[in-house]
Amino acid sequence: MNITLLVYLENGSEEHDSSVDEIADALREAGHKPSIFGVRGDLNKLIAGLRRRRPDLIFNLLEQFNDQQLGLVEATAVLELLGIPYTGGGAGELFLQEDKTLTKKLLAYEGLLYPDFAVFSKEAELETGGNLRLPLFVKPLRLDSSLGIEGSKSLVRTTTELMEQVLRIHRELNDAALCEEYIDGREFYIGVLGNHEPLAFPPIEIDFSEMPEDAPHVLDAKAKFDQSTPEYQGTKPVVAEIDDQLRARLQQVALDACRALRVKDYARVDLRVAETGDIYILEVNANCYLERESEYAMAAAAAGIEYTDLIGRIVEHALERRKIKSRRIGARRTKSRKPKRPAPV
C-alpha cells in the first residue's frame, strides 16, 4: 500500500524525529511504499498535499498542528472528513486524552483509580476531584511530552509553592494547571495493541535507583530528553521483574483504561503502584511514541513482537477498524431504505 506518514515540522525546520524514518523503514520492509509528509499549521496545504498523494492509509504521527502545541484533534478530524483511513485515535478519542479532567471523569465512571486532583483555570475557576493532600504534582492540563514539568519544582509541598507553579503554567504555557496528589511508589508502563481483543504487553518499570537523592521519582522534561542531566542518566526503563499476580493486575487496569477512553489501535498506559498495592492511572497515551528504542517497542519485544511486525500490526488494526466501520455504515443504509410497495393486483 501507499502509506503517508503525517508529521509536524516545528519552527520552520524541515527535520523530523528519527522515529519517523524508523517507522518508514519498517513499512518498507513489510512491502509497503511509505512517504513522509511534513506539515505545520496550514490547513489548505494539508488537504492539498493529501489529495495529491492519494494514500491508501495515513500513519498519523502528528503531535500538534500549530505553534501552541495543540491542534492535533482538529487536524485528525480533517483526516476523517477526507475519508482516508488512518492509524490511531480519532478526534473524539484524542480530545479525551488532551483534556485530562474529562479523562479522569471517565475513569471514575468505570471505577478505576487515579490521583485526586484540582484544576486551576486562567479564569480563576476551580474544579476538584477528591480530597487533596500535599505534596501535589503540578502540570499543564492539556499539554503532553512533559512540557511545563520541572522535577522538584513541580512537586509542591506548601500552598505558596502550589500557587507559584499554577501561575507559572498560566503565564508561560497559557494553559490551566492540573494539580494531582503525588503517588509515591513504583512506576510501570503497559503497552496495549489492538481493538476488538487488545493485547497488553509485559510491564516496563522505570528504574529510578540512580536518580539524585533529592530528586523526586518523576520523569520530567530533563529525565526524558536531556541526555546530559543527572535526571536522564539516573533513570532507565527495564522489563519488570514482578510476580504473575501483579503483572496480571497491571495489564487488566491498562486494558480497562483503554476501553474507557475508546483508545484505537495502540497506546501506552502509565501506572503507579502505591505502597498499599493500589494501582493508579497516571496517563493514557493514545498514539504513543513509536521509536525503535522506546518503552512501547521494548514491551512489544518482550511479548515476542519485533519492531517491523509491530508497525505492521498497527497498520492491520487500523485497516480492519476501517472495514468494520464501512460494513456498519452499509448495513445502516440498507436498513434505512423504504421497502417497495407491492404491485396492485
Secondary structure, 3 states (H helix, E strand, C coil): CEEEEEEECCCCCCCCCHHHHHHHHHHHHCCCEEEEEEECCCHHHHHHHHHHHCCCEEEECCCCCCCCCCCHHHHHHHHHHHCCCECCCCHHHHHHHHCHHHHHHHHHHCCCCCCCEEEECCCCCEEEECCCCCCEEEEECCCCCCCCCCHHHCEECCHHHHHHHHHHHHHHHCCCEEEEECCCEEEEEEEEECCCCCEECCCEEEECCCCCCCCCCCCCHHHHHCCCCHHHHCCEEEECCCCHHHHHHHHHHHHHHHHHCCCCCEEEEEEEEECCCCEEEEEEEECCCCCCCCHHHHHHHHCCCCHHHHHHHHHHHHHHHHHHHHHHHHHHHHHHCCCCCCCCC
